[in-house]
Amino acid sequence: MTATLPIFTNCKPNSEWAKLPVLDRKGWKRMPFGVFADSINERVEPSEAAEDIYVGLEHLAPQNLHIRRWGKGSDVIGTKLRFRKGDIIFGRRRAYQRKLAVTEFDGICSAHAMVVRAKSNMVLPEFLPFLMMSDRFMNRAVEISVGSLSPTINWKTLRLEEFDLPPLDQQRRLAEILWVMDETLERWRDSACCYDSYYQIVSDTLLRKDSSQHTTQIDNYSWQKCIFGDAATLQRGHDLPVSARIDGDIPIWGSNGICGFHSEAMYDGPGVITGRSGTIGEVYYTSEPYWPLNTTLFVKDFHGNNPRYIYYLLNSLDFKKYSAGSAVPTLNRNDVHPTPLWLPDLSDQLMIVEALDELVRNSGNLRRHIEKSKDMMNMLLERFLER
């Protein structure tokens, strides 16, 4: 289940706060974390909370204070922790993932998390999440984690760690600024999600993946019914010793993208490459000369079709139904080639490519805005909290 959750509503703008010296550290006090925050250890069995909202670590996005996904108590087993609206869920296991979110509802969460509640006489609930999201807090959380495979934070250790805390009125002013920045960031994220959904709809429609849906409507176009192998020929890549992947400026493409450089090109661009073992489903396009490794399938022959169109067409396929093997699934070209499809003429291919390219550019611009907004927010947060 997903949802877009609102920010704290208690933090309302106040004209008097603007008079506060935001970066003036007079009155700040250094104190142990346990002095201004509590770890809530209210345990509950999922069988007793079958209809409650369940939030696991898998539902938390790194460096995102909002919970957009969750499950139900009936989905899980094992003892969980109870949280209340306004609490903070902090992933104490593998803290380097920076999973921390503010709850906008009651529910239960993974015992691999820590439920943190602000002591409101010492720290505002609106300000505490930002202190915990700062590099200063997160870096220290990683340092005090114990264990090698799944490093975990203990509350007994965390509560003794000291952090600088501003007076309450200054916390309120800082929280006001940071929540406005967070709201802007969330709107960029929502826009990016909308673009992803819109791209998928347009891609499904224009590429006409499901040939069973096409009847007389196809007569309006110069499209031909064929199989993927008629549109493009896939071939397995070539072996290249690791020792040869460090010389030159020709990119070597593996199942996870570029994995080195070579002095010679196996093929001139454009090229369309996808992983055939290990990572399956990622499709890459290059306009430059390249070398495809034997862990990939690449388009050997475009049969006169637009390479970008073939890239989008290959990217639209569900690789799960084509890959074989359980331990290490492998994608074979002979399983992809028979895929039925409708192939448009070159003019329609170009129209589709231009439409999808435009969506991809817009989506990329949105994501760049998101990263810039995150960087600005982190920079301001660190500036606020620096000693």
NUDRENKOL-403547 format. One record per residue: residue number from 1; x, y, z of N, C-alpha, C in turn. Coordinates in steps of 0.02 Angstrom, whole numbers, always signed. Example, Ala and Ser with C-alpha at 12.3 -4.5 7.8 and 13.67 -1.06 7.14 Angstrom:
// residues 2
    n    n.c1    n.c2    n.c3   ca.c1   ca.c2   ca.c3    c.c1    c.c2    c.c3
    1    +660    -284    +390    +615    -225    +390    +660    -165    +390
    2    +642    -112    +354    +684     -53    +357    +645      +2    +394
This chain:
// residues 387
    n    n.c1    n.c2    n.c3   ca.c1   ca.c2   ca.c3    c.c1    c.c2    c.c3
    1     +42     -59      +0      +0      +0      +0     +44     +62      +0
    2     +25    +113     -35     +63    +174     -38     +19    +234     -23
    3     +50    +288      -2     +13    +350      +9     +62    +407     +15
    4     +38    +466      +2     +78    +526     +13     +55    +556     +79
    5    +100    +559    +126     +82    +580    +193    +101    +652    +206
    6     +61    +691    +242     +76    +761    +255    +132    +770    +305
    7    +163    +828    +305    +214    +843    +355    +179    +862    +420
    8    +219    +874    +472    +190    +894    +536    +147    +956    +527
    9     +89    +954    +557     +43   +1011    +551     +51   +1059    +611
   10     +86   +1037    +663     +95   +1080    +722    +144   +1137    +709
   11    +187   +1127    +659    +240   +1176    +647    +214   +1229    +599
   12    +179   +1279    +625    +150   +1332    +585    +195   +1393    +584
   13    +199   +1428    +527    +240   +1488    +524    +219   +1540    +576
   14    +267   +1573    +604    +256   +1624    +654    +302   +1682    +638
   15    +275   +1742    +629    +315   +1799    +609    +370   +1815    +660
   16    +359   +1798    +722    +408   +1813    +774    +470   +1769    +766
   17    +462   +1709    +738    +519   +1664    +731    +571   +1693    +684
   18    +548   +1732    +635    +594   +1761    +586    +645   +1806    +619
   19    +630   +1829    +679    +676   +1873    +714    +731   +1835    +751
   20    +723   +1768    +755    +772   +1728    +791    +836   +1721    +751
   21    +894   +1726    +782    +959   +1716    +747    +970   +1642    +735
   22    +952   +1618    +676    +951   +1547    +662   +1019   +1514    +674
   23   +1073   +1546    +654   +1139   +1516    +658   +1177   +1536    +720
   24   +1146   +1575    +764   +1178   +1594    +826   +1174   +1536    +875
   25   +1232   +1511    +898   +1232   +1452    +940   +1233   +1468   +1015
   26   +1219   +1531   +1030   +1213   +1550   +1101   +1153   +1513   +1132
   27   +1165   +1481   +1187   +1111   +1445   +1221   +1106   +1372   +1202
   28   +1145   +1351   +1152   +1146   +1280   +1134   +1180   +1240   +1190
   29   +1156   +1179   +1201   +1184   +1136   +1252   +1201   +1068   +1223
   30   +1257   +1042   +1245   +1278    +975   +1224   +1255    +926   +1277
   31   +1217    +876   +1257   +1189    +829   +1305   +1180    +760   +1275
   32   +1177    +708   +1317   +1168    +640   +1292   +1100    +633   +1256
   33   +1099    +590   +1206   +1038    +580   +1166    +980    +557   +1210
   34    +995    +514   +1259    +943    +488   +1303    +911    +540   +1348
   35    +941    +600   +1353    +913    +653   +1394    +853    +685   +1359
   36    +856    +688   +1293    +801    +722   +1257    +761    +675   +1212
   37    +775    +609   +1213    +737    +562   +1173    +731    +495   +1209
   38    +675    +461   +1198    +664    +395   +1228    +661    +342   +1174
   39    +682    +281   +1192    +671    +222   +1149    +610    +186   +1176
   40    +558    +181   +1135    +495    +150   +1156    +497     +76   +1140
   41    +494     +35   +1192    +503     -37   +1183    +439     -75   +1199
   42    +383     -51   +1172    +318     -83   +1183    +311    -140   +1133
   43    +316    -202   +1156    +317    -260   +1111    +247    -288   +1100
   44    +236    -316   +1041    +171    -342   +1024    +180    -400    +975
   45    +137    -450    +981    +137    -507    +935     +91    -491    +875
   46    +114    -505    +814     +72    -490    +755      +3    -522    +758
   47      -3    -580    +792     -68    -613    +797    -118    -571    +837
   48     -91    -525    +878    -134    -481    +917    -146    -415    +882
   49    -114    -405    +825    -121    -343    +787    -126    -357    +713
   50    -167    -407    +696    -171    -430    +627    -194    -376    +578
   51    -236    -330    +601    -263    -278    +557    -224    -213    +562
   52    -174    -211    +605    -135    -149    +613     -88    -139    +554
   53     -71     -77    +543     -20     -60    +492     +47     -86    +516
   54     +83    -119    +471    +150    -144    +486    +201    -109    +442
   55    +254     -83    +473    +308     -50    +437    +373     -88    +449
   56    +399    -118    +396    +463    -152    +400    +518    -108    +373
   57    +580    -128    +383    +636     -88    +356    +632     -84    +281
   58    +603    -135    +250    +596    -134    +176    +547     -81    +153
   59    +507     -55    +197    +458      -4    +179    +487     +67    +186
   60    +546     +73    +216    +576    +138    +226    +625    +153    +170
   61    +621    +213    +143    +668    +234     +90    +725    +273    +122
   62    +787    +262    +100    +844    +298    +129    +836    +373    +123
   63    +852    +408    +177    +851    +481    +178    +783    +510    +157
   64    +730    +478    +180    +662    +502    +165    +621    +496    +229
   65    +598    +553    +254    +562    +554    +318    +491    +529    +313
   66    +467    +513    +254    +397    +494    +244    +390    +419    +231
   67    +338    +390    +260    +323    +320    +248    +271    +316    +193
   68    +289    +288    +136    +244    +284     +79    +219    +213     +67
   69    +249    +165     +99    +228     +95     +90    +223     +61    +158
   70    +178     +13    +163    +172     -26    +224    +133     -89    +210
   71    +131    -133    +258     +91    -195    +253     +42    -199    +311
   72     +23    -262    +329     -23    -274    +385      +9    -322    +434
   73     -14    -319    +496     +12    -364    +547      +5    -436    +528
   74     -47    -453    +492     -59    -523    +472      -7    -547    +421
   75     +33    -502    +394     +82    -521    +343    +146    -548    +373
   76    +156    -538    +439    +222    -553    +469    +215    -597    +530
   77    +272    -623    +552    +275    -663    +613    +331    -635    +657
   78    +333    -657    +719    +385    -633    +765    +365    -570    +800
   79    +393    -559    +858    +377    -501    +900    +396    -436    +865
   80    +351    -387    +868    +362    -322    +837    +359    -267    +891
   81    +370    -205    +869    +367    -148    +914    +306    -105    +897
   82    +274     -79    +948    +217     -34    +939    +242     +38    +933
   83    +216     +74    +883    +231    +145    +878    +167    +185    +876
   84    +172    +248    +894    +115    +294    +894    +128    +351    +846
   85     +74    +383    +824     +80    +439    +778    +128    +491    +806
   86    +176    +512    +765    +225    +561    +785    +291    +531    +807
   87    +293    +465    +820    +355    +431    +836    +401    +428    +775
   88    +464    +414    +788    +513    +406    +735    +534    +332    +732
   89    +530    +303    +672    +555    +236    +661    +625    +242    +632
   90    +674    +215    +668    +744    +220    +648    +772    +150    +637
   91    +797    +136    +577    +826     +71    +563    +892     +62    +599
   92    +890     +29    +657    +952     +21    +696    +996     -34    +668
   93    +968     -78    +627   +1009    -127    +592   +1032     -97    +525
   94   +1096    -103    +511   +1126     -74    +450   +1110      +1    +446
   95   +1131     +37    +496   +1116    +109    +500   +1145    +148    +442
   96   +1196    +119    +408   +1226    +154    +351   +1175    +163    +294
   97   +1119    +127    +296   +1067    +136    +245   +1027    +199    +257
   98   +1034    +229    +315   +1001    +292    +332    +925    +289    +324
   99    +895    +239    +354    +823    +231    +352    +792    +258    +416
  100    +755    +312    +408    +725    +346    +465    +662    +382    +440
  101    +607    +374    +475    +544    +406    +452    +501    +425    +511
  102    +460    +476    +500    +412    +499    +550    +344    +467    +536
  103    +312    +441    +587    +249    +407    +578    +191    +456    +580
  104    +143    +446    +536     +82    +487    +534     +21    +447    +555
  105     +33    +389    +586     -21    +345    +607      +7    +298    +660
  106     -37    +262    +695     -17    +210    +742      -5    +145    +705
  107     +37    +101    +732     +48     +37    +701    +102      -3    +736
  108    +128     -53    +701    +183     -93    +727    +239     -93    +676
  109    +301    -105    +700    +358    -104    +654    +407    -159    +672
  110    +455    -169    +628    +505    -220    +637    +545    -210    +701
  111    +563    -265    +733    +605    -260    +793    +677    -244    +776
  112    +693    -243    +711    +760    -221    +688    +762    -145    +683
  113    +706    -114    +700    +703     -41    +703    +703     -18    +776
  114    +710     +46    +785    +706     +76    +852    +651    +129    +849
  115    +604    +127    +895    +552    +177    +899    +575    +232    +946
  116    +586    +291    +918    +612    +347    +957    +557    +400    +966
  117    +551    +424   +1027    +500    +475   +1043    +534    +534   +1077
  118    +518    +594   +1053    +548    +654   +1081    +522    +668   +1151
  119    +566    +691   +1196    +545    +718   +1260    +531    +792   +1248
  120    +467    +808   +1239    +447    +873   +1212    +468    +932   +1255
  121    +485    +920   +1318    +510    +976   +1359    +583    +992   +1344
  122    +616    +947   +1305    +686    +957   +1289    +698    +968   +1214
  123    +659    +932   +1173    +667    +937   +1101    +599    +933   +1068
  124    +588    +974   +1017    +524    +974    +982    +519    +911    +937
  125    +461    +877    +937    +453    +820    +891    +463    +840    +818
  126    +451    +904    +802    +461    +928    +733    +535    +935    +716
  127    +578    +944    +766    +649    +956    +754    +691    +893    +758
  128    +672    +846    +802    +712    +787    +815    +727    +746    +752
  129    +679    +736    +706    +695    +696    +646    +753    +724    +606
  130    +759    +790    +603    +813    +820    +564    +880    +812    +598
  131    +880    +818    +665    +942    +805    +701    +966    +734    +687
  132    +919    +686    +688    +937    +616    +678    +955    +601    +605
  133    +931    +641    +559    +946    +630    +488   +1012    +662    +468
  134   +1041    +702    +511   +1103    +738    +495   +1162    +689    +489
  135   +1213    +710    +452   +1273    +670    +445   +1305    +659    +513
  136   +1302    +710    +555   +1332    +705    +621   +1303    +647    +661
  137   +1237    +640    +660   +1204    +586    +696   +1215    +519    +661
  138   +1203    +516    +596   +1207    +453    +560   +1277    +424    +560
  139   +1327    +466    +551   +1396    +441    +551   +1414    +411    +619
  140   +1390    +443    +672   +1403    +416    +739   +1365    +352    +750
  141   +1304    +348    +723   +1265    +286    +730   +1300    +227    +697
  142   +1331    +239    +640   +1368    +186    +605   +1429    +166    +647
  143   +1462    +214    +676   +1523    +200    +714   +1510    +158    +776
  144   +1452    +166    +807   +1439    +130    +870   +1400     +65    +857
  145   +1385     +50    +794   +1351     -13    +778   +1397     -72    +792
  146   +1368    -127    +813   +1408    -187    +829   +1385    -245    +785
  147   +1433    -288    +768   +1418    -345    +725   +1447    -333    +655
  148   +1465    -388    +622   +1497    -382    +556   +1448    -392    +499
  149   +1407    -444    +501   +1362    -458    +446   +1303    -409    +445
  150   +1273    -398    +503   +1217    -351    +509   +1229    -304    +568
  151   +1273    -255    +559   +1289    -210    +615   +1227    -176    +643
  152   +1221    -176    +709   +1160    -152    +742   +1177    -105    +799
  153   +1134     -56    +809   +1143      -7    +863   +1105     -30    +925
  154   +1137     -25    +983   +1104     -38   +1046   +1084     +28   +1079
  155   +1023     +30   +1106    +999     +91   +1137   +1043    +112   +1197
  156   +1069     +64   +1234   +1111     +80   +1292   +1172    +120   +1271
  157   +1195    +107   +1210   +1253    +144   +1185   +1232    +211   +1155
  158   +1179    +209   +1115   +1157    +270   +1081   +1135    +324   +1130
  159   +1102    +304   +1184   +1075    +354   +1230   +1130    +394   +1265
  160   +1191    +369   +1265   +1247    +404   +1298   +1284    +451   +1250
  161   +1271    +444   +1185   +1305    +486   +1136   +1280    +558   +1142
  162   +1327    +606   +1140   +1309    +676   +1152   +1302    +714   +1086
  163   +1251    +758   +1085   +1238    +799   +1026   +1220    +870   +1049
  164   +1234    +918   +1006   +1218    +988   +1021   +1144   +1001   +1007
  165   +1111   +1035   +1054   +1039   +1048   +1048   +1025   +1122   +1060
  166    +990   +1155   +1012    +973   +1226   +1021    +914   +1234   +1069
  167    +901   +1294   +1093    +842   +1307   +1134    +778   +1293   +1095
  168    +723   +1283   +1131    +661   +1263   +1098    +636   +1313   +1046
  169    +641   +1378   +1061    +616   +1426   +1012    +658   +1425    +948
  170    +723   +1413    +955    +765   +1409    +895    +753   +1343    +858
  171    +739   +1289    +895    +720   +1226    +863    +659   +1236    +819
  172    +611   +1274    +844    +550   +1285    +806    +563   +1323    +741
  173    +606   +1372    +745    +623   +1410    +685    +660   +1366    +634
  174    +708   +1326    +658    +745   +1281    +613    +698   +1229    +583
  175    +653   +1202    +624    +606   +1152    +599    +561   +1180    +545
  176    +539   +1242    +554    +497   +1274    +504    +531   +1276    +437
  177    +594   +1297    +436    +632   +1302    +374    +642   +1233    +342
  178    +661   +1184    +383    +677   +1118    +358    +615   +1080    +333
  179    +558   +1089    +366    +497   +1056    +343    +473   +1085    +277
  180    +481   +1151    +267    +463   +1181    +203    +507   +1152    +148
  181    +571   +1144    +161    +616   +1114    +112    +597   +1042     +99
  182    +578   +1006    +152    +557    +936    +143    +494    +931    +102
  183    +447    +978    +113    +385    +977     +74    +399    +988      +0
  184    +445   +1033     -16    +464   +1044     -85    +495    +981    -115
  185    +538    +949     -77    +570    +888     -99    +518    +833    -113
  186    +468    +828     -69    +416    +778     -79    +375    +791    -142
  187    +364    +854    -158    +326    +870    -219    +366    +851    -281
  188    +434    +861    -279    +475    +838    -334    +471    +762    -341
  189    +473    +727    -284    +469    +654    -285    +402    +630    -313
  190    +348    +663    -293    +282    +645    -319    +279    +656    -394
  191    +308    +710    -418    +309    +724    -489    +348    +671    -527
  192    +405    +649    -498    +445    +597    -529    +407    +532    -534
  193    +369    +515    -481    +329    +453    -482    +275    +458    -535
  194    +244    +517    -542    +193    +526    -594    +223    +517    -664
  195    +283    +544    -673    +316    +536    -738    +331    +463    -753
  196    +353    +427    -701    +368    +356    -711    +305    +318    -732
  197    +249    +333    -699    +186    +300    -716    +163    +319    -786
  198    +170    +384    -802    +150    +407    -868    +193    +377    -923
  199    +258    +372    -910    +303    +340    -958    +281    +268    -971
  200    +264    +232    -917    +245    +162    -926    +182    +156    -967
  201    +134    +200    -955     +71    +199    -994     +85    +214   -1067
  202    +123    +267   -1079    +139    +286   -1148    +179    +232   -1183
  203    +227    +204   -1147    +268    +151   -1175    +226     +90   -1194
  204    +182     +69   -1148    +139     +12   -1162     +94     +25   -1221
  205     +70     +86   -1227     +23    +103   -1281     +58    +107   -1348
  206    +113    +145   -1350    +147    +157   -1414    +185     +95   -1440
  207    +212     +56   -1394    +250      -3   -1416    +205     -62   -1430
  208    +141     -56   -1407     +92    -109   -1421    +120    -178   -1405
  209    +140    -186   -1343    +173    -248   -1324    +128    -310   -1332
  210     +65    -302   -1315     +19    -359   -1315     -15    -363   -1383
  211     +10    -405   -1428     -17    -409   -1495     -88    -436   -1496
  212    -109    -469   -1441    -177    -497   -1439    -230    -442   -1435
  213    -209    -380   -1416    -256    -325   -1409    -270    -291   -1475
  214    -233    -306   -1527    -238    -268   -1589    -284    -304   -1639
  215    -332    -266   -1663    -378    -293   -1713    -377    -246   -1772
  216    -434    -216   -1787    -437    -173   -1846    -402    -106   -1835
  217    -390     -87   -1771    -359     -22   -1759    -289     -18   -1790
  218    -259     -75   -1799    -192     -75   -1827    -193     -56   -1901
  219    -252     -59   -1934    -256     -43   -2005    -242     +30   -2019
  220    -246     +72   -1968    -233    +144   -1977    -159    +159   -1982
  221    -117    +109   -1971     -45    +120   -1971     -11     +73   -2020
  222     +50     +91   -2039     +90     +47   -2082    +132      +2   -2038
  223     +98     -39   -1999    +131     -84   -1952    +124    -155   -1977
  224    +173    -196   -1960    +173    -266   -1981    +177    -311   -1920
  225    +139    -365   -1923    +142    -415   -1869    +203    -459   -1882
  226    +245    -466   -1830    +306    -506   -1837    +328    -531   -1769
  227    +389    -556   -1766    +419    -576   -1702    +480    -532   -1690
  228    +503    -531   -1627    +559    -488   -1611    +620    -503   -1654
  229    +631    -566   -1669    +688    -586   -1710    +686    -556   -1780
  230    +626    -537   -1805    +622    -503   -1870    +642    -430   -1864
  231    +632    -401   -1804    +647    -330   -1794    +721    -319   -1777
  232    +751    -366   -1741    +821    -360   -1721    +848    -429   -1702
  233    +911    -439   -1714    +944    -502   -1698    +989    -493   -1637
  234    +975    -533   -1586   +1016    -531   -1525   +1074    -581   -1531
  235   +1129    -563   -1499   +1186    -609   -1498   +1221    -603   -1431
  236   +1250    -658   -1409   +1287    -658   -1347   +1352    -619   -1355
  237   +1372    -583   -1303   +1434    -543   -1305   +1496    -587   -1306
  238   +1553    -555   -1299   +1617    -589   -1307   +1658    -587   -1243
  239   +1697    -639   -1233   +1740    -644   -1174   +1797    -594   -1180
  240   +1818    -568   -1123   +1876    -523   -1121   +1907    -529   -1051
  241   +1969    -551   -1047   +2001    -560    -982   +2001    -495    -941
  242   +1995    -502    -876   +1994    -444    -832   +2056    -401    -842
  243   +2113    -434    -854   +2176    -398    -863   +2175    -351    -923
  244   +2128    -363    -970   +2124    -322   -1030   +2072    -266   -1024
  245   +2043    -259    -965   +1988    -211    -956   +2011    -146    -923
  246   +2075    -130    -929   +2100     -71    -895   +2136     -24    -943
  247   +2137     -39   -1007   +2174      +1   -1054   +2128     +28   -1108
  248   +2138     +92   -1127   +2100    +121   -1181   +2040    +160   -1158
  249   +2000    +183   -1207   +1942    +224   -1191   +1878    +198   -1222
  250   +1879    +135   -1244   +1818    +103   -1271   +1781     +70   -1214
  251   +1718     +90   -1200   +1682     +61   -1143   +1667     -13   -1153
  252   +1677     -51   -1100   +1660    -122   -1099   +1594    -129   -1061
  253   +1544    -158   -1094   +1477    -163   -1064   +1467    -234   -1036
  254   +1450    -237    -971   +1432    -299    -939   +1359    -299    -919
  255   +1338    -348    -880   +1268    -353    -861   +1246    -297    -815
  256   +1294    -261    -782   +1277    -206    -738   +1296    -138    -768
  257   +1307    -136    -833   +1327     -73    -865   +1401     -73    -881
  258   +1431     -14    -886   +1501      -9    -903   +1544     -37    -846
  259   +1589     -84    -862   +1630    -116    -811   +1705    -111    -826
  260   +1724     -68    -872   +1795     -60    -888   +1803     -27    -956
  261   +1866     -23    -978   +1880      +8   -1043   +1933     -33   -1079
  262   +1931     -30   -1146   +1977     -70   -1187   +2005     -25   -1242
  263   +2059     -48   -1273   +2091      -8   -1325   +2059     -19   -1394
  264   +2019     -72   -1400   +1989     -87   -1465   +1913     -95   -1456
  265   +1877     -76   -1509   +1804     -84   -1509   +1785    -148   -1545
  266   +1738    -184   -1518   +1712    -242   -1553   +1660    -221   -1604
  267   +1621    -168   -1587   +1569    -144   -1633   +1565     -68   -1630
  268   +1545     -39   -1685   +1530     +32   -1686   +1460     +44   -1659
  269   +1449    +104   -1632   +1382    +120   -1609   +1337    +137   -1668
  270   +1272    +142   -1658   +1239    +134   -1593   +1234     +61   -1573
  271   +1227     +51   -1508   +1221     -17   -1482   +1168     -21   -1428
  272   +1135     -79   -1424   +1085     -93   -1373   +1107    -157   -1338
  273   +1116    -153   -1271   +1144    -209   -1233   +1100    -223   -1173
  274   +1093    -287   -1156   +1057    -305   -1094   +1093    -363   -1061
  275   +1089    -368    -994   +1121    -422    -958   +1086    -488    -973
  276   +1126    -541    -983   +1097    -607    -996   +1103    -654    -935
  277   +1145    -636    -887   +1151    -676    -826   +1168    -630    -769
  278   +1149    -650    -709   +1159    -606    -651   +1105    -553    -650
  279   +1122    -492    -671   +1072    -438    -675   +1036    -443    -742
  280    +971    -456    -739    +931    -463    -800    +875    -411    -798
  281    +865    -377    -853    +810    -329    -857    +833    -258    -871
  282    +896    -242    -856    +922    -176    -872    +944    -175    -945
  283    +922    -126    -982    +940    -119   -1053    +978     -54   -1061
  284   +1033     -57   -1097   +1076      +2   -1106   +1081     +21   -1180
  285   +1088     +86   -1191   +1096    +111   -1259   +1160    +152   -1262
  286   +1199    +142   -1315   +1258    +182   -1325   +1263    +203   -1398
  287   +1283    +264   -1410   +1293    +288   -1479   +1366    +284   -1500
  288   +1409    +262   -1453   +1481    +259   -1465   +1503    +187   -1479
  289   +1564    +178   -1504   +1593    +110   -1511   +1595     +76   -1443
  290   +1591      +9   -1442   +1586     -26   -1378   +1610     -98   -1385
  291   +1617    -130   -1327   +1634    -202   -1323   +1584    -234   -1275
  292   +1541    -279   -1300   +1493    -314   -1256   +1524    -378   -1227
  293   +1521    -386   -1162   +1548    -446   -1130   +1502    -506   -1141
  294   +1528    -565   -1125   +1488    -626   -1134   +1433    -634   -1081
  295   +1430    -588   -1033   +1374    -588    -985   +1315    -548   -1012
  296   +1319    -525   -1074   +1266    -485   -1103   +1239    -516   -1167
  297   +1180    -492   -1186   +1154    -500   -1254   +1155    -430   -1285
  298   +1174    -425   -1348   +1173    -360   -1382   +1140    -368   -1450
  299   +1117    -313   -1477   +1084    -315   -1542   +1138    -316   -1596
  300   +1144    -372   -1629   +1193    -381   -1682   +1170    -348   -1747
  301   +1104    -350   -1760   +1078    -323   -1823   +1010    -292   -1809
  302   +1002    -228   -1828    +940    -192   -1818    +892    -201   -1877
  303    +913    -235   -1930    +871    -247   -1989    +840    -183   -2016
  304    +879    -129   -2014    +855     -66   -2042    +808     -26   -1998
  305    +795     -51   -1937    +750     -16   -1891    +788     +36   -1850
  306    +751     +82   -1820    +780    +134   -1779    +810    +103   -1716
  307    +875    +112   -1703    +906     +81   -1644    +874    +103   -1578
  308    +854    +166   -1573    +822    +190   -1512    +755    +155   -1502
  309    +719    +144   -1558    +655    +109   -1552    +667     +37   -1527
  310    +718      +4   -1554    +733     -64   -1531    +752     -63   -1458
  311    +788     -11   -1436    +806      -4   -1365    +743      -1   -1322
  312    +695     +41   -1341    +634     +47   -1302    +593     -17   -1307
  313    +593     -48   -1364    +555    -110   -1373    +584    -165   -1328
  314    +650    -172   -1328    +682    -223   -1285    +671    -207   -1212
  315    +672    -143   -1195    +663    -120   -1126    +593    -134   -1101
  316    +545    -143   -1147    +475    -153   -1127    +459    -226   -1113
  317    +504    -272   -1128    +490    -343   -1119    +496    -363   -1046
  318    +456    -413   -1027    +459    -442    -960    +511    -498    -961
  319    +571    -482    -939    +625    -530    -944    +617    -591    -899
  320    +575    -585    -847    +566    -641    -801    +539    -703    -836
  321    +495    -692    -885    +466    -750    -918    +511    -779    -973
  322    +567    -743    -987    +613    -768   -1037    +675    -801   -1006
  323    +691    -784    -944    +752    -811    -913    +740    -880    -885
  324    +792    -921    -888    +788    -991    -865    +839   -1002    -811
  325    +824   -1050    -766    +870   -1065    -711    +846   -1034    -646
  326    +860   -1067    -590    +838   -1043    -525    +893   -1009    -486
  327    +952   -1041    -482   +1007   -1012    -444   +1033    -949    -477
  328   +1050    -954    -541   +1073    -896    -580   +1032    -893    -644
  329    +976    -857    -645    +935    -852    -705    +975    -826    -764
  330    +962    -854    -823    +998    -835    -883    +949    -817    -938
  331    +964    -764    -974    +922    -742   -1029    +952    -768   -1094
  332    +913    -806   -1132    +936    -834   -1195    +902    -799   -1254
  333    +940    -785   -1306    +912    -749   -1363    +858    -789   -1397
  334    +864    -855   -1397    +814    -897   -1431    +747    -896   -1396
  335    +746    -873   -1333    +682    -866   -1298    +651    -798   -1311
  336    +693    -748   -1328    +667    -681   -1341    +645    -673   -1413
  337    +682    -702   -1459    +669    -693   -1531    +597    -710   -1552
  338    +565    -762   -1525    +497    -779   -1548    +441    -733   -1523
  339    +458    -683   -1481    +407    -640   -1452    +367    -604   -1506
  340    +299    -613   -1508    +259    -580   -1560    +251    -505   -1545
  341    +249    -466   -1597    +241    -394   -1590    +218    -363   -1655
  342    +197    -300   -1650    +180    -261   -1710    +237    -212   -1722
  343    +265    -212   -1781    +322    -169   -1797    +301    -112   -1843
  344    +307     -50   -1820    +287      +8   -1861    +340     +23   -1914
  345    +321     +64   -1963    +371     +85   -2012    +418    +137   -1980
  346    +469    +158   -2016    +521    +201   -1987    +493    +268   -1964
  347    +446    +297   -2001    +419    +362   -1981    +382    +357   -1914
  348    +343    +304   -1904    +309    +295   -1840    +358    +277   -1785
  349    +410    +239   -1802    +462    +224   -1752    +494    +289   -1727
  350    +508    +335   -1773    +539    +398   -1753    +492    +439   -1709
  351    +428    +439   -1725    +378    +475   -1684    +377    +447   -1613
  352    +378    +381   -1607    +376    +349   -1542    +439    +364   -1502
  353    +496    +360   -1536    +560    +374   -1504    +562    +446   -1477
  354    +539    +494   -1517    +540    +564   -1496    +495    +574   -1434
  355    +438    +541   -1433    +392    +548   -1376    +423    +518   -1313
  356    +452    +458   -1319    +481    +426   -1260    +545    +461   -1238
  357    +584    +485   -1285    +645    +522   -1266    +627    +585   -1226
  358    +574    +618   -1246    +553    +679   -1211    +532    +662   -1139
  359    +497    +607   -1130    +477    +587   -1063    +538    +569   -1021
  360    +586    +535   -1051    +646    +516   -1014    +686    +579    -994
  361    +691    +628   -1039    +727    +689   -1023    +693    +726    -964
  362    +627    +731    -967    +591    +765    -914    +599    +730    -847
  363    +596    +663    -849    +605    +624    -788    +675    +634    -760
  364    +724    +636    -805    +793    +647    -782    +802    +716    -751
  365    +770    +766    -780    +773    +834    -752    +743    +836    -682
  366    +686    +801    -673    +655    +799    -607    +701    +766    -556
  367    +733    +713    -575    +778    +679    -528    +839    +721    -512
  368    +862    +759    -559    +916    +805    -543    +894    +859    -494
  369    +832    +883    -501    +805    +931    -453    +801    +899    -384
  370    +781    +836    -381    +775    +801    -318    +843    +796    -284
  371    +894    +776    -322    +961    +770    -293    +988    +837    -271
  372    +976    +889    -310    +999    +956    -290    +963    +979    -227
  373    +898    +965    -223    +860    +984    -164    +885    +947    -102
  374    +900    +882    -110    +927    +843     -54    +994    +870     -32
  375   +1037    +887     -81   +1103    +913     -64   +1097    +980     -27
  376   +1051   +1023     -51   +1042   +1088     -19   +1016   +1080     +52
  377    +968   +1034     +60    +940   +1022    +126    +993    +995    +174
  378   +1034    +947    +150   +1086    +919    +193   +1139    +972    +210
  379   +1156   +1014    +161   +1205   +1066    +173   +1180   +1115    +226
  380   +1117   +1135    +220   +1088   +1181    +269   +1083   +1148    +337
  381   +1065   +1085    +339   +1059   +1049    +402   +1126   +1046    +437
  382   +1179   +1029    +400   +1245   +1026    +430   +1269   +1095    +452
  383   +1250   +1146    +414   +1269   +1215    +433   +1235   +1234    +499
  384   +1173   +1213    +507   +1136   +1227    +568   +1170   +1194    +629
  385   +1191   +1131    +618   +1211   +1090    +675   +1286   +1088    +686
  386   +1324   +1122    +643   +1397   +1120    +652   +1417   +1154    +717
  387   +1471   +1130    +745   +1494   +1157    +810   +1535   +1220    +800
